[in-house]
């Protein structure tokens, strides 16, 4: 009983502390009536537009709205090309990026990442490709992926280590405008496989049943973060505090589970942990 009471007391102290952190951070953010957030809604289930209503939705959208609620700030969503997002933060056109962006050392030179998810790139193809059943079967084949992500470089690295090192021809990387474009090329037979984040593949396979098959598992480890201006320490601390509290009270996992994304959940919010 004493152990139970102590646990309850300790949990109460932790939650009270987290609430205090949020209150302080919200107070520091009083100069901002709204938080301007960049998102490119073409990556379900992280961010996309509901086909029926045209409204933004997805895991990142839900997380962003909850962060705004806890910081007592309106979230203003801005659709910006993925390749323009980091510069938009640097030039202060927006306050932060919440769009499934991978935390990398190169991007850390411009923005600070509050890391909230982990995943990795994964190969897949259509069930019609009977001759392709494992990752090595893609050696010498054309593989499409979003050209604006880290995936093209990661495919090349994997190909050198597993195809070329074994005397097999290299994978031919085909840049696409996004995952939807890559899937279209795959269905049309213009490419042989696709790479996208492992966290999104189950959603796509459920949406288009009996169409795709995964090849192996994620072949690299990635950290996904919320990008914020390096000098905006109040917002960095505020977002980190809000996410930490969401993890503690279960809201974070509830949102991820809603979108089938719980496998990539983190237990701690970190800063610039990407490589």
Backbone as CSV, one residue per row, in Angstrom:
resi,resn,N_x,N_y,N_z,CA_x,CA_y,CA_z,C_x,C_y,C_z
1,UNK,0.829,-1.202,0.000,0.000,0.000,0.000,0.862,1.250,0.000
2,UNK,1.928,1.265,0.846,2.807,2.427,0.900,3.464,2.650,-0.457
3,UNK,3.842,1.510,-1.088,4.483,1.616,-2.391,3.517,2.216,-3.406
4,UNK,2.242,1.774,-3.310,1.228,2.287,-4.222,0.998,3.770,-4.012
5,UNK,0.873,4.177,-2.730,0.650,5.583,-2.412,1.831,6.436,-2.858
6,UNK,3.046,5.883,-2.683,4.238,6.611,-3.095,4.254,6.794,-4.606
7,UNK,3.831,5.733,-5.327,3.800,5.809,-6.779,2.802,6.862,-7.243
8,UNK,1.628,6.878,-6.600,0.605,7.858,-6.948,1.110,9.265,-6.676
9,UNK,1.762,9.431,-5.503,2.293,10.743,-5.133,3.355,11.198,-6.134
10,UNK,4.257,10.244,-6.475,5.330,10.567,-7.415,4.768,10.959,-8.771
11,UNK,3.778,10.194,-9.239,3.161,10.499,-10.531,2.522,11.876,-10.505
12,UNK,1.892,12.199,-9.365,1.259,13.505,-9.232,2.266,14.625,-9.292
13,UNK,3.404,14.404,-8.649,4.456,15.422,-8.663,4.977,15.626,-10.076
14,UNK,5.197,14.496,-10.801,5.710,14.576,-12.165,4.747,15.339,-13.062
15,UNK,3.445,14.981,-12.985,2.462,15.640,-13.825,2.313,17.109,-13.467
16,UNK,2.386,17.414,-12.168,2.301,18.809,-11.737,3.486,19.599,-12.267
17,UNK,4.659,18.960,-12.233,5.862,19.617,-12.744,5.734,19.894,-14.234
18,UNK,5.241,18.884,-14.986,5.068,19.058,-16.417,4.065,20.154,-16.713
19,UNK,2.994,20.206,-15.929,1.991,21.248,-16.116,2.601,22.610,-15.866
20,UNK,3.465,22.672,-14.853,4.136,23.929,-14.542,5.031,24.374,-15.674
21,UNK,5.732,23.398,-16.282,6.606,23.716,-17.410,5.792,24.300,-18.552
22,UNK,4.623,23.671,-18.826,3.788,24.159,-19.902,3.289,25.570,-19.615
23,UNK,2.892,25.834,-18.362,2.379,27.149,-18.004,3.433,28.217,-18.217
24,UNK,4.659,27.931,-17.777,5.757,28.881,-17.942,6.019,29.131,-19.416
25,UNK,6.077,28.028,-20.202,6.369,28.169,-21.619,5.269,28.946,-22.326
26,UNK,4.017,28.681,-21.947,2.904,29.398,-22.558,3.002,30.880,-22.244
27,UNK,3.414,31.204,-21.014,3.568,32.604,-20.628,4.643,33.278,-21.467
28,UNK,5.725,32.539,-21.745,6.811,33.097,-22.542,6.400,33.302,-24.000
29,UNK,5.346,32.604,-24.419,4.902,32.688,-25.802,3.821,33.747,-26.006
30,UNK,3.585,34.593,-24.992,2.494,35.557,-25.074,2.613,36.497,-26.264
31,UNK,3.825,36.705,-26.774,3.991,37.597,-27.911,3.466,36.974,-29.195
32,UNK,3.184,35.683,-29.193,2.670,35.007,-30.379,1.172,34.733,-30.210
33,UNK,0.334,35.377,-31.029,-1.091,35.079,-30.987,-1.369,33.725,-31.626
34,UNK,-0.522,33.350,-32.567,-0.671,32.065,-33.230,0.703,31.498,-33.558
35,UNK,0.733,30.198,-33.747,1.964,29.526,-34.154,1.775,29.092,-35.601
36,UNK,2.594,29.614,-36.492,2.491,29.307,-37.915,3.279,28.030,-38.207
37,UNK,2.569,27.036,-38.709,3.158,25.706,-38.896,3.136,25.301,-40.367
38,UNK,4.281,24.855,-40.868,4.385,24.385,-42.253,4.026,22.911,-42.338
39,UNK,3.240,22.574,-43.359,2.855,21.184,-43.591,2.604,20.995,-45.081
40,UNK,3.034,19.853,-45.600,2.701,19.469,-46.963,1.819,18.226,-46.873
41,UNK,0.500,18.366,-47.068,-0.446,17.274,-46.801,-0.526,16.225,-47.904
42,UNK,0.591,15.550,-48.148,0.602,14.510,-49.185,1.254,13.223,-48.687
43,UNK,1.206,13.015,-47.374,1.916,11.876,-46.795,1.052,11.187,-45.740
44,UNK,-0.035,10.539,-46.177,-0.898,9.851,-45.210,-0.185,8.655,-44.584
45,UNK,-0.473,8.329,-43.316,-1.464,8.985,-42.455,-0.889,10.113,-41.599
46,UNK,0.335,10.581,-41.893,0.892,11.669,-41.094,0.171,12.978,-41.368
47,UNK,0.058,13.318,-42.652,-0.651,14.531,-43.019,-1.228,14.397,-44.417
48,UNK,-2.510,14.689,-44.534,-3.187,14.620,-45.820,-4.524,15.343,-45.705
49,UNK,-5.225,15.467,-46.816,-6.539,16.094,-46.806,-7.614,15.020,-46.911
50,UNK,-8.610,15.137,-46.065,-9.725,14.198,-46.088,-10.391,14.287,-47.465
51,UNK,-10.456,13.180,-48.209,-11.046,13.218,-49.550,-12.490,13.710,-49.557
52,UNK,-13.209,13.456,-48.470,-14.625,13.831,-48.425,-14.837,15.309,-48.135
53,UNK,-13.950,15.892,-47.316,-14.153,17.274,-46.874,-13.088,18.249,-47.358
54,UNK,-11.935,17.726,-47.764,-10.841,18.595,-48.161,-10.111,19.220,-46.991
55,UNK,-10.461,18.801,-45.766,-9.851,19.362,-44.569,-8.559,18.628,-44.209
56,UNK,-7.615,19.369,-43.631,-6.382,18.748,-43.165,-6.677,17.735,-42.073
57,UNK,-5.935,16.651,-42.086,-6.095,15.629,-41.055,-4.807,14.812,-40.982
58,UNK,-4.763,13.852,-40.081,-3.597,12.997,-39.943,-2.958,13.087,-38.573
59,UNK,-1.970,12.228,-38.345,-1.305,12.170,-37.044,-0.622,13.485,-36.687
60,UNK,0.160,14.033,-37.616,0.856,15.288,-37.330,-0.124,16.422,-37.071
61,UNK,-1.211,16.436,-37.816,-2.232,17.473,-37.614,-2.799,17.385,-36.202
62,UNK,-3.145,16.176,-35.778,-3.702,15.995,-34.430,-2.693,16.376,-33.354
63,UNK,-1.438,15.987,-33.542,-0.400,16.351,-32.569,-0.232,17.866,-32.504
64,UNK,-0.223,18.513,-33.669,-0.061,19.958,-33.706,-1.192,20.692,-33.023
65,UNK,-2.417,20.243,-33.260,-3.566,20.893,-32.628,-3.535,20.706,-31.113
66,UNK,-3.089,19.543,-30.662,-2.997,19.299,-29.217,-1.890,20.150,-28.594
67,UNK,-0.782,20.302,-29.300,0.291,21.170,-28.805,-0.217,22.604,-28.668
68,UNK,-0.933,23.082,-29.685,-1.487,24.429,-29.631,-2.445,24.608,-28.466
69,UNK,-3.264,23.603,-28.232,-4.216,23.643,-27.120,-3.487,23.764,-25.790
70,UNK,-2.425,22.990,-25.626,-1.693,22.995,-24.351,-0.867,24.268,-24.156
71,UNK,-0.489,24.897,-25.252,0.243,26.158,-25.145,-0.695,27.363,-25.219
72,UNK,-1.994,27.073,-25.349,-3.009,28.128,-25.421,-2.748,29.065,-26.596
73,UNK,-2.385,28.467,-27.735,-2.115,29.238,-28.932,-2.835,28.615,-30.128
74,UNK,-3.316,29.467,-31.026,-3.931,28.994,-32.255,-2.844,28.443,-33.173
75,UNK,-3.116,27.305,-33.788,-2.199,26.742,-34.776,-2.683,27.159,-36.159
76,UNK,-1.831,27.842,-36.890,-2.149,28.288,-38.244,-1.339,27.447,-39.229
77,UNK,-2.034,26.645,-40.033,-1.364,25.713,-40.938,-1.070,26.374,-42.279
78,UNK,0.140,26.163,-42.782,0.563,26.750,-44.052,1.125,25.652,-44.945
79,UNK,0.520,25.468,-46.115,1.001,24.463,-47.064,2.207,25.028,-47.816
80,UNK,3.348,24.422,-47.593,4.607,24.877,-48.184,5.332,23.676,-48.773
81,UNK,5.951,23.853,-49.917,6.728,22.778,-50.519,7.777,22.266,-49.553
82,UNK,7.937,20.939,-49.508,8.821,20.328,-48.519,10.231,20.904,-48.580
83,UNK,10.721,21.144,-49.790,12.088,21.624,-49.950,12.245,23.082,-49.509
84,UNK,11.135,23.786,-49.312,11.180,25.197,-48.919,10.979,25.410,-47.420
85,UNK,10.639,24.350,-46.699,10.239,24.509,-45.301,11.347,25.030,-44.394
86,UNK,12.531,24.447,-44.502,13.626,24.856,-43.620,13.957,26.327,-43.837
87,UNK,13.991,26.750,-45.093,14.274,28.156,-45.385,13.163,29.060,-44.861
88,UNK,11.925,28.571,-44.902,10.797,29.363,-44.398,10.923,29.615,-42.900
89,UNK,11.469,28.640,-42.170,11.722,28.843,-40.738,12.879,29.819,-40.553
90,UNK,13.932,29.642,-41.329,15.116,30.498,-41.201,14.791,31.960,-41.468
91,UNK,13.877,32.206,-42.411,13.499,33.579,-42.754,12.299,34.063,-41.950
92,UNK,11.858,33.225,-40.999,10.779,33.568,-40.061,9.427,33.790,-40.733
93,UNK,9.226,33.176,-41.894,7.899,33.203,-42.509,6.952,32.267,-41.779
94,UNK,7.517,31.226,-41.173,6.735,30.326,-40.334,7.500,30.092,-39.038
95,UNK,6.808,29.533,-38.051,7.431,29.305,-36.746,7.987,27.902,-36.595
96,UNK,7.311,26.926,-37.205,7.818,25.561,-37.053,7.313,24.661,-38.170
97,UNK,7.988,23.538,-38.326,7.652,22.529,-39.330,7.115,21.301,-38.615
98,UNK,5.927,20.862,-39.012,5.369,19.614,-38.486,4.819,18.856,-39.679
99,UNK,5.709,18.124,-40.353,5.341,17.503,-41.620,6.172,16.260,-41.900
100,UNK,6.344,15.421,-40.877,7.078,14.174,-41.066,8.509,14.371,-41.508
101,UNK,9.155,15.447,-41.060,10.515,15.749,-41.505,11.556,14.976,-40.702
102,UNK,12.494,14.354,-41.411,13.577,13.627,-40.763,14.587,14.605,-40.171
103,UNK,14.970,14.355,-38.945,15.985,15.155,-38.256,17.357,14.713,-38.760
104,UNK,18.060,15.612,-39.447,19.406,15.309,-39.946,20.387,16.380,-39.477
105,UNK,21.662,16.023,-39.454,22.698,16.973,-39.046,22.714,18.192,-39.963
106,UNK,22.504,17.974,-41.249,22.516,19.091,-42.196,21.408,20.086,-41.881
107,UNK,20.221,19.579,-41.594,19.102,20.469,-41.278,19.275,21.130,-39.919
108,UNK,19.976,20.455,-39.015,20.208,21.022,-37.682,21.055,22.291,-37.736
109,UNK,21.753,22.505,-38.825,22.554,23.721,-38.948,21.672,24.953,-39.122
110,UNK,20.404,24.726,-39.462,19.474,25.834,-39.687,18.357,25.866,-38.655
111,UNK,17.828,24.687,-38.299,16.716,24.620,-37.349,17.052,23.667,-36.204
112,UNK,16.322,23.806,-35.120,16.417,22.871,-33.999,15.233,21.924,-34.080
113,UNK,15.492,20.626,-33.912,14.433,19.630,-33.982,14.014,19.163,-32.593
114,UNK,12.712,19.170,-32.363,12.129,18.528,-31.187,11.636,17.176,-31.688
115,UNK,12.340,16.107,-31.342,12.092,14.790,-31.929,10.963,14.057,-31.217
116,UNK,10.026,13.531,-32.023,8.808,12.957,-31.454,8.416,11.602,-32.043
117,UNK,9.213,11.065,-32.977,8.829,9.811,-33.623,10.065,9.186,-34.261
118,UNK,10.035,7.866,-34.459,11.139,7.217,-35.177,10.590,6.208,-36.174
119,UNK,11.294,6.047,-37.267,10.866,5.130,-38.323,12.064,4.825,-39.210
120,UNK,11.796,4.465,-40.453,12.872,4.188,-41.390,12.314,3.896,-42.764
121,UNK,13.138,3.997,-43.807,12.688,3.720,-45.171,12.499,2.224,-45.400
122,UNK,11.488,1.882,-46.206,11.199,0.476,-46.481,10.854,0.289,-47.953
123,UNK,11.356,-0.794,-48.531,11.040,-1.147,-49.912,9.691,-1.865,-49.975
124,UNK,8.981,-1.651,-51.079,7.801,-2.473,-51.365,7.536,-2.446,-52.865
125,UNK,6.706,-3.353,-53.308,6.336,-3.423,-54.715,4.888,-3.888,-54.806
126,UNK,4.404,-4.131,-56.004,3.036,-4.620,-56.155,3.029,-6.145,-56.112
127,UNK,1.897,-6.702,-55.743,1.774,-8.164,-55.700,1.911,-8.756,-57.104
128,UNK,1.716,-7.921,-58.128,1.834,-8.395,-59.512,3.278,-8.702,-59.892
129,UNK,4.223,-8.133,-59.157,5.646,-8.408,-59.425,6.030,-9.736,-58.751
130,UNK,5.687,-10.829,-59.398,5.922,-12.161,-58.830,7.408,-12.465,-58.666
131,UNK,8.249,-11.823,-59.492,9.686,-12.110,-59.462,10.423,-11.325,-58.375
132,UNK,9.738,-10.406,-57.717,10.359,-9.589,-56.672,9.741,-9.953,-55.325
133,UNK,10.526,-10.628,-54.492,9.999,-11.096,-53.210,10.880,-10.737,-52.017
134,UNK,12.061,-10.217,-52.287,12.959,-9.789,-51.220,13.735,-8.560,-51.683
135,UNK,14.377,-7.895,-50.759,15.066,-6.650,-51.074,16.123,-6.829,-52.166
136,UNK,16.877,-7.923,-52.116,17.946,-8.156,-53.094,17.413,-8.320,-54.516
137,UNK,16.142,-8.667,-54.644,15.552,-8.804,-55.975,15.440,-7.459,-56.689
138,UNK,15.639,-6.370,-55.953,15.563,-5.034,-56.549,16.896,-4.570,-57.132
139,UNK,17.957,-5.332,-56.919,19.254,-4.971,-57.498,19.123,-4.902,-59.021
140,UNK,19.560,-3.790,-59.607,19.444,-3.603,-61.043,18.083,-3.121,-61.499
141,UNK,17.149,-2.957,-60.565,15.791,-2.512,-60.889,15.630,-1.015,-60.606
142,UNK,14.523,-0.457,-61.094,14.201,0.948,-60.856,13.327,1.075,-59.608
143,UNK,13.770,1.909,-58.680,13.027,2.128,-57.433,12.723,3.619,-57.301
144,UNK,11.458,3.937,-57.132,11.042,5.325,-57.007,10.872,5.751,-55.562
145,UNK,11.124,7.029,-55.317,10.927,7.593,-53.980,10.894,9.111,-54.092
146,UNK,10.370,9.757,-53.080,10.291,11.215,-53.090,11.692,11.822,-53.149
147,UNK,11.929,12.642,-54.143,13.270,13.220,-54.334,13.617,14.255,-53.270
148,UNK,12.622,14.736,-52.530,12.868,15.790,-51.549,13.225,15.253,-50.165
149,UNK,13.266,13.942,-50.032,13.548,13.324,-48.740,14.986,12.812,-48.678
150,UNK,15.308,12.160,-47.569,16.624,11.528,-47.426,16.655,10.144,-48.078
151,UNK,15.513,9.677,-48.578,15.423,8.310,-49.097,16.328,8.029,-50.298
152,UNK,16.454,8.926,-51.287,17.337,8.605,-52.419,18.761,8.262,-51.989
153,UNK,19.315,9.043,-51.073,20.682,8.777,-50.601,20.749,7.467,-49.828
154,UNK,19.697,7.172,-49.065,19.698,5.937,-48.269,19.555,4.704,-49.152
155,UNK,18.796,4.814,-50.229,18.692,3.705,-51.182,20.056,3.444,-51.823
156,UNK,20.724,4.515,-52.221,22.050,4.388,-52.839,23.044,3.728,-51.893
157,UNK,23.012,4.137,-50.631,23.912,3.548,-49.631,23.631,2.060,-49.462
158,UNK,22.346,1.699,-49.370,21.976,0.288,-49.206,22.389,-0.511,-50.444
159,UNK,22.173,0.055,-51.615,22.510,-0.628,-52.861,24.009,-0.918,-52.948
160,UNK,24.830,0.041,-52.562,26.286,-0.163,-52.600,26.712,-1.279,-51.659
161,UNK,26.077,-1.335,-50.486,26.464,-2.317,-49.471,25.932,-3.712,-49.756
162,UNK,24.795,-3.819,-50.445,24.163,-5.126,-50.607,24.073,-5.612,-52.051
163,UNK,23.984,-4.697,-53.003,23.933,-5.097,-54.407,25.332,-5.078,-55.029
164,UNK,25.920,-3.910,-55.086,27.226,-3.758,-55.737,28.326,-4.544,-55.031
165,UNK,28.269,-4.595,-53.700,29.288,-5.344,-52.949,29.217,-6.834,-53.240
166,UNK,28.054,-7.307,-53.675,27.875,-8.722,-54.000,28.015,-8.985,-55.496
167,UNK,28.468,-7.970,-56.233,28.657,-8.142,-57.663,27.385,-8.018,-58.471
168,UNK,26.337,-7.514,-57.865,25.062,-7.325,-58.556,24.955,-5.883,-59.051
169,UNK,24.118,-5.639,-60.058,23.947,-4.264,-60.543,23.267,-3.380,-59.496
170,UNK,23.589,-2.103,-59.549,23.040,-1.158,-58.572,21.562,-0.888,-58.811
171,UNK,20.872,-0.515,-57.757,19.492,-0.051,-57.880,19.499,1.301,-58.590
172,UNK,18.580,1.484,-59.504,18.428,2.766,-60.198,17.377,3.579,-59.452
173,UNK,17.796,4.677,-58.847,16.877,5.504,-58.061,16.152,6.480,-58.980
174,UNK,14.829,6.466,-58.902,13.993,7.351,-59.715,13.297,8.346,-58.791
175,UNK,13.602,9.617,-58.946,12.989,10.641,-58.105,11.531,10.865,-58.474
176,UNK,10.690,11.004,-57.460,9.264,11.247,-57.666,8.846,12.502,-56.910
177,UNK,7.685,13.037,-57.274,7.184,14.241,-56.612,6.700,13.960,-55.197
178,UNK,6.461,12.710,-54.894,5.990,12.306,-53.575,5.643,10.836,-53.620
179,UNK,5.171,10.296,-52.505,4.869,8.865,-52.478,3.698,8.505,-53.387
180,UNK,2.716,9.392,-53.506,1.573,9.116,-54.381,2.035,9.009,-55.831
181,UNK,2.925,9.902,-56.241,3.475,9.863,-57.594,4.278,8.583,-57.807
182,UNK,5.062,8.194,-56.807,5.861,6.969,-56.919,4.959,5.746,-57.072
183,UNK,3.877,5.703,-56.311,2.955,4.558,-56.419,2.282,4.521,-57.788
184,UNK,1.964,5.688,-58.327,1.365,5.741,-59.664,2.332,5.167,-60.695
185,UNK,3.595,5.570,-60.605,4.612,5.038,-61.525,4.763,3.525,-61.361
186,UNK,4.654,3.051,-60.127,4.768,1.616,-59.861,3.610,0.858,-60.497
187,UNK,2.398,1.362,-60.315,1.225,0.687,-60.886,1.247,0.716,-62.411
188,UNK,1.852,1.767,-62.971,1.933,1.888,-64.431,3.081,1.076,-65.026
189,UNK,3.893,0.460,-64.166,4.988,-0.368,-64.642,6.225,0.400,-65.053
190,UNK,6.291,1.683,-64.708,7.455,2.499,-65.074,8.622,2.282,-64.116
191,UNK,8.338,1.809,-62.920,9.372,1.449,-61.951,9.011,0.093,-61.354
192,UNK,9.953,-0.491,-60.629,9.761,-1.846,-60.106,9.474,-1.891,-58.607
193,UNK,9.799,-0.827,-57.916,9.580,-0.784,-56.473,9.530,0.654,-55.997
194,UNK,9.162,0.806,-54.726,9.059,2.134,-54.116,9.656,2.066,-52.720
195,UNK,10.201,3.179,-52.263,10.628,3.312,-50.871,9.872,4.474,-50.245
196,UNK,9.290,4.214,-49.087,8.700,5.277,-48.284,8.845,4.884,-46.822
197,UNK,8.455,5.770,-45.924,8.603,5.505,-44.503,7.834,4.269,-44.072
198,UNK,8.486,3.417,-43.295,7.852,2.178,-42.838,6.581,2.441,-42.048
199,UNK,6.504,3.625,-41.422,5.343,3.932,-40.593,4.078,4.157,-41.417
200,UNK,4.246,4.528,-42.693,3.081,4.838,-43.524,2.619,3.661,-44.374
201,UNK,3.454,2.656,-44.516,3.140,1.544,-45.412,1.895,0.756,-44.997
202,UNK,1.709,0.415,-43.712,0.490,-0.309,-43.330,-0.785,0.442,-43.701
203,UNK,-0.764,1.760,-43.567,-1.935,2.570,-43.916,-2.243,2.447,-45.407
204,UNK,-1.216,2.558,-46.237,-1.402,2.469,-47.682,-1.883,1.076,-48.081
205,UNK,-1.316,0.046,-47.468,-1.711,-1.324,-47.799,-3.152,-1.596,-47.394
206,UNK,-3.595,-0.985,-46.319,-4.984,-1.145,-45.890,-5.927,-0.360,-46.795
207,UNK,-5.448,0.784,-47.277,-6.265,1.635,-48.143,-6.449,1.001,-49.518
208,UNK,-5.384,0.405,-50.034,-5.424,-0.245,-51.344,-5.134,-1.732,-51.151
209,UNK,-6.111,-2.442,-50.658,-5.940,-3.847,-50.272,-5.536,-4.716,-51.464
210,UNK,-4.680,-5.712,-51.166,-4.239,-6.699,-52.153,-3.515,-6.070,-53.349
211,UNK,-2.876,-4.927,-53.112,-2.164,-4.238,-54.190,-0.652,-4.282,-54.004
212,UNK,-0.196,-4.110,-52.764,1.240,-3.998,-52.500,1.731,-5.092,-51.561
213,UNK,3.037,-5.325,-51.595,3.660,-6.243,-50.643,4.971,-5.631,-50.159
214,UNK,5.216,-5.655,-48.852,6.466,-5.113,-48.308,7.621,-6.054,-48.601
215,UNK,8.804,-5.491,-48.721,10.020,-6.276,-48.945,10.953,-6.036,-47.766
216,UNK,11.075,-7.030,-46.909,11.906,-6.880,-45.727,11.337,-5.861,-44.761
217,UNK,12.213,-5.309,-43.952,11.816,-4.301,-42.974,12.572,-3.003,-43.264
218,UNK,12.358,-1.997,-42.434,13.070,-0.728,-42.611,14.575,-0.988,-42.640
219,UNK,15.276,-0.397,-43.600,16.705,-0.681,-43.752,17.597,0.440,-43.220
220,UNK,17.009,1.415,-42.564,17.777,2.481,-41.908,16.925,3.028,-40.769
221,UNK,17.565,3.701,-39.841,16.858,4.269,-38.688,16.790,5.778,-38.838
222,UNK,15.603,6.323,-38.650,15.418,7.762,-38.771,14.660,8.308,-37.574
223,UNK,14.942,9.554,-37.258,14.218,10.261,-36.206,13.428,11.390,-36.862
224,UNK,12.163,11.473,-36.536,11.299,12.521,-37.074,11.142,13.628,-36.043
225,UNK,11.288,14.869,-36.490,11.243,15.974,-35.539,10.417,17.156,-36.005
226,UNK,10.091,18.017,-35.060,9.423,19.284,-35.336,10.515,20.340,-35.452
227,UNK,10.640,20.953,-36.619,11.698,21.928,-36.853,11.299,23.328,-36.419
228,UNK,12.135,23.956,-35.595,11.863,25.292,-35.047,13.130,26.135,-35.182
229,UNK,12.973,27.432,-35.359,14.118,28.327,-35.460,15.053,28.178,-34.278
230,UNK,16.341,28.140,-34.549,17.325,27.869,-33.498,17.290,28.913,-32.379
231,UNK,16.902,30.143,-32.704,16.884,31.192,-31.687,15.546,31.313,-30.962
232,UNK,14.564,30.512,-31.374,13.233,30.585,-30.746,13.165,29.599,-29.583
233,UNK,13.949,29.858,-28.550,14.063,28.914,-27.431,12.759,28.756,-26.658
234,UNK,11.952,29.817,-26.600,10.678,29.719,-25.883,9.759,28.709,-26.555
235,UNK,9.696,28.745,-27.890,8.844,27.800,-28.610,9.414,26.390,-28.533
236,UNK,10.728,26.265,-28.637,11.361,24.943,-28.515,11.014,24.318,-27.164
237,UNK,11.194,25.088,-26.094,10.893,24.579,-24.753,9.404,24.305,-24.588
238,UNK,8.576,25.169,-25.169,7.136,24.986,-25.052,6.657,23.716,-25.727
239,UNK,7.133,23.484,-26.955,6.734,22.286,-27.699,7.256,21.029,-27.011
240,UNK,8.501,21.071,-26.559,9.051,19.912,-25.853,8.254,19.629,-24.583
241,UNK,7.910,20.672,-23.833,7.140,20.484,-22.609,5.758,19.929,-22.875
242,UNK,5.108,20.426,-23.935,3.774,19.940,-24.276,3.807,18.470,-24.671
243,UNK,4.777,18.092,-25.512,4.887,16.697,-25.937,5.225,15.776,-24.769
244,UNK,6.102,16.234,-23.884,6.464,15.432,-22.711,5.239,15.171,-21.848
245,UNK,4.421,16.185,-21.660,3.194,16.019,-20.880,2.206,15.101,-21.590
246,UNK,2.146,15.178,-22.916,1.253,14.322,-23.693,1.664,12.857,-23.584
247,UNK,2.973,12.610,-23.550,3.452,11.240,-23.354,3.075,10.751,-21.961
248,UNK,3.258,11.613,-20.964,2.999,11.230,-19.571,1.532,10.914,-19.312
249,UNK,0.621,11.657,-19.940,-0.804,11.431,-19.646,-1.498,10.522,-20.657
250,UNK,-0.737,10.011,-21.635,-1.285,9.041,-22.574,-1.882,9.617,-23.845
251,UNK,-1.985,10.943,-23.942,-2.588,11.561,-25.121,-1.769,11.288,-26.382
252,UNK,-0.461,11.339,-26.242,0.444,11.104,-27.372,0.206,9.724,-27.982
253,UNK,0.224,8.692,-27.157,0.034,7.332,-27.661,-1.378,7.147,-28.212
254,UNK,-2.342,7.806,-27.617,-3.722,7.726,-28.100,-3.827,8.257,-29.531
255,UNK,-3.169,9.378,-29.797,-3.192,9.953,-31.142,-2.480,9.035,-32.130
256,UNK,-1.315,8.520,-31.749,-0.584,7.626,-32.648,-1.379,6.363,-32.952
257,UNK,-2.015,5.810,-31.927,-2.799,4.585,-32.103,-3.988,4.819,-33.027
258,UNK,-4.589,5.980,-32.940,-5.716,6.338,-33.815,-5.338,6.169,-35.281
259,UNK,-4.088,6.465,-35.613,-3.632,6.406,-36.999,-2.785,5.167,-37.291
260,UNK,-2.738,4.217,-36.363,-1.968,2.996,-36.572,-0.473,3.231,-36.597
261,UNK,-0.008,4.257,-35.887,1.395,4.665,-35.928,2.133,4.396,-34.627
262,UNK,1.548,3.608,-33.751,2.095,3.426,-32.408,3.450,2.719,-32.380
263,UNK,3.792,1.974,-33.416,5.068,1.251,-33.412,6.270,2.194,-33.409
264,UNK,6.077,3.415,-33.850,7.182,4.367,-33.886,7.184,5.346,-32.729
265,UNK,6.396,5.042,-31.696,6.294,5.953,-30.549,7.619,6.050,-29.802
266,UNK,7.889,7.221,-29.251,9.070,7.426,-28.409,8.625,7.550,-26.959
267,UNK,9.521,7.225,-26.043,9.204,7.342,-24.617,9.703,8.654,-24.037
268,UNK,10.646,9.296,-24.747,11.193,10.579,-24.302,11.305,11.526,-25.484
269,UNK,11.045,12.790,-25.230,11.202,13.815,-26.259,12.650,14.295,-26.231
270,UNK,13.320,14.249,-27.365,14.731,14.637,-27.427,14.918,15.827,-28.367
271,UNK,16.092,16.418,-28.295,16.432,17.556,-29.147,17.610,17.181,-30.053
272,UNK,17.422,17.358,-31.355,18.498,17.133,-32.342,19.194,15.783,-32.179
273,UNK,18.410,14.720,-32.071,19.006,13.389,-31.909,19.223,12.678,-33.244
274,UNK,18.873,13.328,-34.348,19.078,12.734,-35.664,20.535,12.742,-36.066
275,UNK,20.870,11.915,-37.048,22.254,11.794,-37.513,22.411,12.342,-38.923
